[in-house]
Amino acid sequence: MNNPQFQALKVEFIKYAILTLFLFVMRAFIAHPIIIIASWLCTLICVGYFIAMVMTYYYR
């Protein structure tokens, strides 16, 4: 697929997915409220990027 918007969204999605995994692992070791809030916020951002990727893929 040669869609630059999709490729850019895919890169951002992968970056936020890695950050989300890191924060959820940190949450297991350090139960600080900031880490808990940041992990859920990153999850929401990651879901938003995934929805944008799906919309870009199907409705271009």
Buried (B, 14 or more C-beta within 10 A) or exposed (E): EEEEEBEEBBEBBEEBBEBBEEBBEBBEEEEEEEBBEBBBEBBEBBEEBBEBBEEBBEEE
